[in-house]
Amino acid sequence: MTKDVQTWLTEVRRLDPVLIEAMGVGRKDHPGIQGEAVAFPYRRHGKPYAAKFRSVEGKDWRSSQGVSRGLYNEDALRSGKSPIVITEGEIDCLSVVQSGFDRAVSLPDGWTKDDGKREAIIEAEKLLRDSPYVIVAGDDDEAGHGLPKTIANILAGHDVRRVQWPEGCKDANDVLVKFGEGEVARCLTEAVRVDPPGGFVTGISDMPPLPERRVLRTGMSPYDFVIAFEVGAMSVGTGTPGAGKSTFTNFIAYHVARHENIKVGIMAFETHPFQVRDQLARLHAGTPWDQMTVHHKRQTAAELDEFFKVVHRTYEDDENPHGHNLGWLKDMIYTLAVRDGCKLIIVDPWNELEHMPAPGESLTNYINFALQQIRTWAEKFDTHICVIAHPRKMQTVGKPQSPTGYDIADSAAFANKPSLGFSVHQEEDECGDQYVRITAWKVRNTQLYGFAKSSTRLTFMPELMSYRKYESNAAFKPKKGAN
């Protein structure tokens, strides 16, 4: 090991020379890094299978190509019964080990705002559960604040704790450099549970860090003035039969996924998965699925896989003994949100689920409870759940009216529970031209969403299964019925 690398590791990062030698950390030339580079070997059952490389000057990182890496120092999970510590970087992991917590690991590439690095945690779930508790020792930044909740969801039912670093320290190595091993150990020892049984009480100054309040948008006008999805909340959409509420919701979901770079889970009970695929293909490639070449289908499917997960219901009693009820819905939402990382989940429609009130419980009370559960799952699993529900048969005076949450059958909870409520309704202008009206009839937090109750008119383009802003031709056409 050259003096520059040795100096950087031991004097700048304050790492123990014996530890870094035991972990195989050392100087390594890398063609993509200028100057001195440090290699952090990734080992499995004692044998290196990949590595991470970092420049001594600056923060230039490189990784072994063509290798899927698990947790750094994962062999530590296979020995001992002490608590496990999860960090966001190899240097932080070494800092924790040096401070007396031998069972420390690191995410292979840190954590991101979009929670895109959960695969390594899921793969190691069984090993992580083989511990009295898990301590999440991530970075004290916007992205890192979402890590404890994600790990607690993946390890549901297991004791997961979070660290609070001293003021002015972002991570474990910052604490090691500024205050030494003793302070790192104190922070880890005093880690508090992410979800303590029964809840917890704090002051304003010691509230736990949480992910920022995030609102998912299409990034396009006029849609962003009537519809948006808050992560950690629930929305309700409705519309008269045949108005295209499922088509519109999938259209919005596609553009939200692309604009926000997120995954969307689609539970379309009344729409065949092939129809969902066809609409997404038209939106993505401008071509119906059945008209694509084999090569184009493969390419389009691979690109759409980056953004969408589709739930397929099964009807075998052995596989699904309790039916497609609220418990089944929770399992699907958990899988989509926690395992697959979906930030938007569409349940379409509510009416297709098997609703089973308790003996003596009214349907109104059951729906109120069920929607409260869905809202809780959205918050707990850090996702947005959009519930599409059919309205009851409405009384009409003249032309049919656009429904609201109060027009959905069986409970006013559809209007009261969501953070956003919207409807899809077909109308026609004075010349008889058809258009689709999108109405936001409920906006709980207008400041966060950036709009209040409002509506917009759209033209549906069936060949693309898409929409555009409606432009009236009334000025150029005689009115309907005029001579």
C-alpha positions as CSV (number, residue, x, y, z in Angstrom):
1,M,0.0,0.0,0.0
2,T,1.4,3.4,-0.9
3,K,1.9,6.1,1.6
4,D,-0.8,8.3,0.1
5,V,-3.5,5.6,0.4
6,Q,-2.2,4.6,3.8
7,T,-2.3,8.2,5.0
8,W,-5.8,8.8,3.7
9,L,-7.2,5.7,5.4
10,T,-5.4,5.9,8.7
11,E,-4.9,9.7,9.3
12,V,-7.8,11.3,7.3
13,R,-10.4,8.6,7.9
14,R,-8.9,7.4,11.2
15,L,-9.2,3.7,10.4
16,D,-7.1,1.1,12.2
17,P,-4.3,-0.3,10.1
18,V,-4.9,-3.8,11.4
19,L,-8.6,-3.6,10.6
20,I,-8.1,-2.4,7.0
21,E,-5.5,-5.1,6.4
22,A,-7.8,-7.8,7.7
23,M,-10.6,-6.5,5.5
24,G,-8.3,-6.6,2.4
25,V,-8.6,-2.8,1.8
26,G,-5.7,-1.5,-0.1
27,R,-4.3,0.4,-3.1
28,K,-5.5,-0.6,-6.5
29,D,-5.0,0.9,-10.0
30,H,-8.2,1.5,-11.8
31,P,-8.4,2.7,-15.4
32,G,-11.5,4.9,-14.7
33,I,-9.9,6.7,-11.7
34,Q,-7.2,9.3,-11.9
35,G,-4.5,9.1,-9.2
36,E,-4.5,6.8,-6.2
37,A,-7.5,4.5,-5.7
38,V,-8.6,2.4,-2.8
39,A,-10.2,-1.0,-3.3
40,F,-12.8,-2.4,-0.9
41,P,-13.2,-6.1,-1.6
42,Y,-16.7,-7.7,-1.5
43,R,-16.4,-11.2,0.0
44,R,-18.8,-14.1,0.2
45,H,-17.9,-17.1,2.4
46,G,-14.4,-15.7,2.7
47,K,-13.7,-15.3,-1.1
48,P,-13.7,-12.0,-2.9
49,Y,-16.1,-11.8,-5.8
50,A,-16.3,-8.1,-6.5
51,A,-14.9,-4.8,-5.4
52,K,-15.6,-1.1,-5.0
53,F,-13.0,1.5,-5.8
54,R,-12.7,5.1,-4.6
55,S,-10.3,7.9,-5.5
56,V,-8.2,9.3,-2.6
57,E,-8.8,12.8,-4.0
58,G,-12.4,13.7,-4.4
59,K,-15.3,11.2,-4.4
60,D,-14.9,9.2,-7.7
61,W,-16.4,5.8,-7.2
62,R,-16.2,2.7,-9.5
63,S,-17.5,-0.9,-9.1
64,S,-16.7,-4.2,-10.6
65,Q,-18.6,-4.5,-13.9
66,G,-21.0,-7.3,-14.7
67,V,-21.3,-8.4,-11.0
68,S,-24.4,-8.1,-8.8
69,R,-23.1,-7.1,-5.4
70,G,-24.8,-7.9,-2.1
71,L,-24.0,-6.2,1.2
72,Y,-20.5,-5.2,2.0
73,N,-19.0,-7.4,4.7
74,E,-22.0,-9.8,4.4
75,D,-20.0,-12.7,6.0
76,A,-20.4,-10.9,9.3
77,L,-24.1,-11.8,9.2
78,R,-23.2,-15.5,9.3
79,S,-21.5,-15.5,12.7
80,G,-22.5,-14.4,16.2
81,K,-25.8,-13.4,17.6
82,S,-25.1,-9.7,18.4
83,P,-27.1,-6.8,16.9
84,I,-26.5,-6.0,13.2
85,V,-25.7,-2.5,12.0
86,I,-26.5,-1.4,8.4
87,T,-24.6,1.6,7.0
88,E,-24.6,3.4,3.6
89,G,-20.9,3.1,2.8
90,E,-17.9,0.8,3.2
91,I,-15.9,3.4,5.2
92,D,-18.8,3.8,7.6
93,C,-19.1,0.1,8.0
94,L,-15.4,-0.1,8.9
95,S,-15.9,2.7,11.3
96,V,-18.7,0.8,13.1
97,V,-16.6,-2.4,13.2
98,Q,-13.7,-0.5,14.7
99,S,-16.1,0.9,17.4
100,G,-16.9,-2.6,18.6
101,F,-19.9,-3.7,16.5
102,D,-18.5,-6.6,14.5
103,R,-21.7,-7.5,12.7
104,A,-21.8,-4.4,10.5
105,V,-22.6,-4.3,6.8
106,S,-23.1,-1.6,4.2
107,L,-25.4,-1.2,1.3
108,P,-23.5,-1.7,-2.0
109,D,-24.1,1.8,-3.4
110,G,-25.6,3.9,-0.6
111,W,-29.3,4.9,-0.5
112,T,-31.3,7.1,-2.8
113,K,-34.4,9.3,-2.6
114,D,-36.2,6.8,-4.8
115,D,-35.4,3.8,-2.6
116,G,-33.8,2.0,-5.5
117,K,-31.2,0.0,-3.6
118,R,-33.4,-2.4,-1.6
119,E,-32.5,-5.6,-3.4
120,A,-29.5,-6.3,-1.2
121,I,-31.5,-6.0,1.9
122,I,-34.3,-8.2,0.6
123,E,-31.7,-10.9,-0.4
124,A,-30.2,-10.8,3.1
125,E,-33.5,-10.7,5.0
126,K,-33.2,-14.2,6.6
127,L,-29.7,-13.4,7.8
128,L,-30.7,-10.0,9.1
129,R,-33.5,-11.5,11.1
130,D,-31.0,-13.8,12.8
131,S,-30.2,-11.0,15.3
132,P,-31.8,-9.5,18.5
133,Y,-32.3,-6.3,16.6
134,V,-31.0,-4.3,13.6
135,I,-29.6,-0.8,13.8
136,V,-29.9,1.4,10.8
137,A,-26.9,3.8,10.8
138,G,-27.4,5.6,7.5
139,D,-26.5,9.1,6.5
140,D,-28.1,12.2,8.1
141,D,-29.4,13.6,4.8
142,E,-32.6,13.8,2.8
143,A,-32.2,10.3,1.3
144,G,-30.9,8.7,4.4
145,H,-33.9,9.7,6.4
146,G,-36.1,7.3,4.5
147,L,-33.8,4.3,5.0
148,P,-34.9,3.2,8.6
149,K,-38.6,3.1,7.6
150,T,-37.8,1.0,4.5
151,I,-35.7,-1.5,6.4
152,A,-38.4,-1.7,9.1
153,N,-41.0,-2.5,6.5
154,I,-38.8,-5.2,4.9
155,L,-38.1,-6.7,8.3
156,A,-41.7,-6.3,9.4
157,G,-42.2,-7.7,12.9
158,H,-38.4,-7.5,13.7
159,D,-36.9,-4.9,16.1
160,V,-35.4,-2.2,13.9
161,R,-33.7,0.8,15.4
162,R,-32.3,4.1,14.0
163,V,-29.2,6.1,15.0
164,Q,-29.1,9.8,15.6
165,W,-25.6,11.2,14.9
166,P,-24.3,14.3,16.8
167,E,-24.9,17.7,15.3
168,G,-22.5,18.4,12.4
169,C,-21.9,14.7,11.7
170,K,-23.4,13.1,8.6
171,D,-22.3,9.5,9.1
172,A,-20.4,7.0,11.2
173,N,-17.0,8.0,9.9
174,D,-17.7,11.7,10.6
175,V,-18.3,10.7,14.2
176,L,-15.2,8.5,14.3
177,V,-13.0,11.3,12.9
178,K,-14.4,14.1,15.1
179,F,-15.0,12.2,18.4
180,G,-13.5,8.7,18.2
181,E,-14.8,5.1,18.6
182,G,-16.5,5.7,22.0
183,E,-18.9,8.2,20.5
184,V,-19.8,6.0,17.6
185,A,-20.5,3.2,20.1
186,R,-22.6,5.5,22.2
187,C,-24.8,6.5,19.3
188,L,-25.3,2.9,18.2
189,T,-26.1,1.7,21.8
190,E,-28.6,4.5,22.2
191,A,-30.4,3.8,18.9
192,V,-34.2,3.9,19.3
193,R,-36.9,1.7,17.7
194,V,-38.4,2.9,14.4
195,D,-41.8,1.5,15.3
196,P,-42.1,0.9,19.0
197,P,-45.1,-1.0,20.1
198,G,-48.0,1.3,20.9
199,G,-46.4,4.4,19.5
200,F,-44.1,7.0,21.1
201,V,-44.1,10.6,22.3
202,T,-41.5,13.2,21.4
203,G,-40.9,16.9,21.7
204,I,-40.5,19.1,18.6
205,S,-36.7,19.0,18.8
206,D,-36.3,15.3,18.9
207,M,-38.9,14.2,16.3
208,P,-37.5,11.2,14.3
209,P,-36.3,12.0,10.7
210,L,-38.8,11.0,8.1
211,P,-38.7,11.1,4.3
212,E,-39.7,14.4,2.8
213,R,-43.3,14.9,1.8
214,R,-43.2,14.0,-1.8
215,V,-46.0,14.7,-4.4
216,L,-45.8,12.7,-7.6
217,R,-46.8,14.6,-10.8
218,T,-46.9,14.1,-14.6
219,G,-44.9,17.2,-15.2
220,M,-47.4,18.2,-17.9
221,S,-50.1,20.8,-18.3
222,P,-53.1,20.7,-17.7
223,Y,-52.9,17.4,-15.7
224,D,-50.7,18.9,-12.9
225,F,-53.5,21.3,-12.1
226,V,-56.1,18.6,-11.3
227,I,-54.3,15.5,-10.2
228,A,-51.2,14.5,-8.2
229,F,-50.3,11.7,-5.8
230,E,-48.8,12.3,-2.3
231,V,-46.5,9.6,-1.1
232,G,-47.8,8.2,2.1
233,A,-51.4,9.1,1.4
234,M,-54.5,7.7,-0.4
235,S,-56.6,9.1,-3.3
236,V,-60.0,8.0,-4.6
237,G,-61.1,8.2,-8.2
238,T,-64.5,7.6,-9.6
239,G,-66.5,8.2,-12.8
240,T,-69.7,7.2,-14.6
241,P,-69.7,3.9,-16.4
242,G,-67.9,4.1,-19.7
243,A,-66.3,7.4,-19.0
244,G,-62.8,5.9,-19.1
245,K,-61.7,6.2,-15.4
246,S,-59.4,3.2,-15.7
247,T,-57.9,4.3,-19.0
248,F,-57.3,7.8,-17.7
249,T,-55.8,6.6,-14.4
250,N,-53.4,4.3,-16.3
251,F,-52.5,7.2,-18.6
252,I,-51.7,9.4,-15.6
253,A,-49.7,6.6,-14.0
254,Y,-47.6,6.1,-17.1
255,H,-46.6,9.7,-17.2
256,V,-46.0,10.0,-13.4
257,A,-43.7,6.9,-13.6
258,R,-41.7,8.4,-16.4
259,H,-41.5,11.9,-15.0
260,E,-40.7,10.9,-11.4
261,N,-38.7,7.8,-12.3
262,I,-40.7,5.6,-10.0
263,K,-42.3,2.1,-10.2
264,V,-46.1,1.8,-10.3
265,G,-48.1,-1.2,-9.3
266,I,-51.3,-1.8,-11.2
267,M,-54.1,-3.9,-9.7
268,A,-56.6,-3.8,-12.6
269,F,-59.4,-6.3,-11.7
270,E,-61.8,-5.4,-14.5
271,T,-59.2,-4.9,-17.2
272,H,-57.3,-7.9,-18.6
273,P,-53.5,-7.6,-18.1
274,F,-53.1,-7.8,-21.9
275,Q,-55.2,-4.7,-22.2
276,V,-53.1,-2.9,-19.6
277,R,-50.0,-4.0,-21.6
278,D,-51.5,-2.7,-24.8
279,Q,-52.3,0.7,-23.4
280,L,-48.8,1.1,-21.9
281,A,-47.3,0.0,-25.2
282,R,-49.3,2.6,-27.1
283,L,-48.3,5.3,-24.6
284,H,-44.7,4.2,-24.6
285,A,-44.1,3.4,-28.3
286,G,-47.1,4.8,-30.1
287,T,-48.0,1.4,-31.5
288,P,-50.5,-1.3,-30.4
289,W,-48.9,-4.3,-28.9
290,D,-50.3,-6.7,-31.5
291,Q,-48.8,-4.6,-34.3
292,M,-45.3,-4.7,-33.0
293,T,-42.5,-7.0,-34.3
294,V,-41.1,-9.6,-32.0
295,H,-38.0,-7.5,-31.5
296,H,-40.0,-4.4,-30.8
297,K,-42.2,-6.2,-28.2
298,R,-39.1,-7.4,-26.3
299,Q,-37.6,-4.0,-26.3
300,T,-40.8,-2.3,-25.2
301,A,-41.5,-4.9,-22.5
302,A,-38.0,-4.5,-21.1
303,E,-38.3,-0.7,-21.0
304,L,-41.8,-0.9,-19.3
305,D,-40.5,-3.4,-16.8
306,E,-38.4,-0.6,-15.3
307,F,-41.6,1.2,-14.3
308,F,-44.5,-1.2,-13.9
309,K,-45.6,-4.2,-11.9
310,V,-49.0,-5.8,-12.7
311,V,-50.9,-8.0,-10.2
312,H,-52.6,-11.1,-11.6
313,R,-55.3,-12.6,-9.4
314,T,-55.5,-16.4,-9.0
315,Y,-58.6,-18.4,-8.2
316,E,-57.3,-21.7,-6.9
317,D,-58.6,-22.3,-3.4
318,D,-55.3,-23.8,-2.2
319,E,-53.4,-20.7,-3.3
320,N,-55.9,-18.2,-2.1
321,P,-58.1,-19.7,0.6
322,H,-59.5,-16.5,2.0
323,G,-60.4,-14.9,-1.3
324,H,-59.5,-11.4,-2.6
325,N,-60.4,-9.6,0.6
326,L,-58.8,-6.9,2.6
327,G,-56.1,-9.2,4.0
328,W,-55.1,-10.3,0.4
329,L,-55.1,-6.6,-0.6
330,K,-52.6,-5.8,2.2
331,D,-50.3,-8.6,1.1
332,M,-50.3,-7.4,-2.5
333,I,-49.7,-3.7,-1.4
334,Y,-46.9,-4.8,0.9
335,T,-45.3,-6.8,-2.0
336,L,-45.6,-3.9,-4.4
337,A,-44.5,-1.2,-2.1
338,V,-41.9,-2.8,0.1
339,R,-40.5,-5.6,-2.1
340,D,-40.8,-4.0,-5.5
341,G,-40.4,-0.4,-4.4
342,C,-43.6,0.9,-6.1
343,K,-44.4,4.5,-5.1
344,L,-47.8,4.5,-6.7
345,I,-50.3,1.6,-6.5
346,I,-53.6,1.6,-8.3
347,V,-56.5,-0.5,-6.9
348,D,-59.0,-0.7,-9.7
349,P,-61.8,-1.1,-8.9
350,W,-62.7,-1.2,-5.2
351,N,-66.0,-3.0,-6.0
352,E,-64.2,-6.1,-7.3
353,L,-62.7,-6.9,-3.9
354,E,-64.4,-9.4,-1.7
355,H,-65.7,-7.3,1.2
356,M,-66.4,-9.2,4.4
357,P,-67.8,-7.1,7.3
358,A,-67.6,-8.8,10.7
359,P,-70.9,-10.3,11.9
360,G,-73.2,-7.5,12.9
361,E,-71.0,-4.8,11.3
362,S,-72.7,-2.4,8.9
363,L,-71.2,-2.0,5.4
364,T,-70.7,1.7,6.1
365,N,-68.6,1.0,9.2
366,Y,-66.7,-1.7,7.4
367,I,-65.8,0.6,4.5
368,N,-64.8,3.4,6.9
369,F,-62.4,0.9,8.6
370,A,-61.1,-0.5,5.3
371,L,-60.3,2.9,3.9
372,Q,-58.6,3.9,7.1
373,Q,-56.5,0.7,6.8
374,I,-55.5,1.5,3.2
375,R,-54.5,5.1,4.3
376,T,-52.4,3.6,7.1
377,W,-50.7,1.2,4.7
378,A,-49.9,4.0,2.4
379,E,-48.2,5.9,5.2
380,K,-46.5,2.9,6.7
381,F,-45.2,1.5,3.4
382,D,-44.2,5.0,2.1
383,T,-46.3,4.8,-1.1
384,H,-49.5,6.3,-2.6
385,I,-52.6,4.1,-3.0
386,C,-55.1,5.2,-5.6
387,V,-58.5,3.5,-5.1
388,I,-60.9,3.6,-8.1
389,A,-64.5,3.1,-7.1
390,H,-67.8,2.9,-9.1
391,P,-70.5,5.4,-8.2
392,R,-74.0,4.2,-7.3
393,K,-76.7,4.8,-9.9
394,M,-77.2,8.5,-9.8
395,Q,-80.4,10.5,-10.2
396,T,-80.1,12.8,-13.3
397,V,-81.7,16.1,-14.0
398,G,-81.2,16.6,-17.7
399,K,-77.6,15.6,-18.5
400,P,-75.8,13.1,-16.2
401,Q,-73.7,14.9,-13.5
402,S,-70.0,14.2,-12.7
403,P,-69.9,12.1,-9.5
404,T,-68.0,12.9,-6.4
405,G,-66.9,10.8,-3.4
406,Y,-70.4,11.2,-1.9
407,D,-71.9,9.5,-4.9
408,I,-69.9,6.3,-4.3
409,A,-72.1,3.6,-2.8
410,D,-72.3,2.6,0.8
411,S,-70.2,5.2,2.6
412,A,-69.3,8.9,2.8
413,A,-65.8,7.7,3.8
414,F,-64.9,7.7,0.1
415,A,-65.3,11.5,0.2
416,N,-63.8,12.0,3.7
417,K,-60.8,9.7,3.8
418,P,-58.7,10.5,0.7
419,S,-56.1,13.3,0.4
420,L,-57.2,13.7,-3.2
421,G,-60.5,12.8,-4.9
422,F,-61.1,13.0,-8.7
423,S,-63.7,12.0,-11.2
424,V,-63.7,11.2,-14.9
425,H,-66.8,12.2,-16.8
426,Q,-67.8,12.3,-20.5
427,E,-69.6,15.5,-21.6
428,E,-70.4,17.4,-24.8
429,D,-70.3,21.0,-25.8
430,E,-72.9,23.1,-27.4
431,C,-71.9,21.8,-30.8
432,G,-72.2,18.2,-29.8
433,D,-68.5,17.5,-29.6
434,Q,-67.5,15.0,-27.0
435,Y,-64.8,15.6,-24.4
436,V,-63.7,14.2,-21.0
437,R,-63.9,16.3,-17.9
438,I,-61.5,15.6,-15.1
439,T,-62.6,17.1,-11.8
440,A,-60.6,17.3,-8.6
441,W,-63.5,17.4,-6.0
442,K,-61.2,16.9,-3.0
443,V,-57.8,18.4,-2.3
444,R,-56.8,18.1,1.4
445,N,-53.6,20.2,1.2
446,T,-53.8,22.8,-1.5
447,Q,-50.5,24.3,-0.5
448,L,-48.6,21.0,-0.9
449,Y,-50.4,20.0,-4.0
450,G,-50.2,23.4,-5.7
451,F,-53.9,23.5,-6.7
452,A,-57.4,23.6,-5.2
453,K,-60.6,22.0,-6.3
454,S,-60.7,22.4,-10.1
455,S,-61.5,20.7,-13.4
456,T,-60.1,20.5,-16.9
457,R,-61.4,19.3,-20.3
458,L,-59.6,16.7,-22.4
459,T,-59.9,15.0,-25.7
460,F,-59.4,11.3,-25.7
461,M,-57.3,9.8,-28.6
462,P,-58.3,6.1,-28.8
463,E,-55.6,5.1,-31.2
464,L,-53.0,6.0,-28.7
465,M,-55.1,5.4,-25.6
466,S,-54.0,8.9,-24.6
467,Y,-55.4,12.4,-23.9
468,R,-54.7,16.0,-24.9
469,K,-56.1,19.3,-23.9
470,Y,-59.5,19.9,-25.3
471,E,-59.8,22.7,-27.9
472,S,-63.3,23.8,-28.6
473,N,-64.4,24.2,-32.2
474,A,-67.6,26.1,-31.2
475,A,-66.4,29.3,-32.9
476,F,-66.1,27.5,-36.2
477,K,-69.2,25.3,-36.1
478,P,-73.0,25.9,-36.0
479,K,-74.5,25.1,-32.7
480,K,-76.3,21.7,-32.4
481,G,-79.9,22.0,-33.6
482,A,-79.3,25.3,-35.4
483,N,-80.8,25.8,-38.9
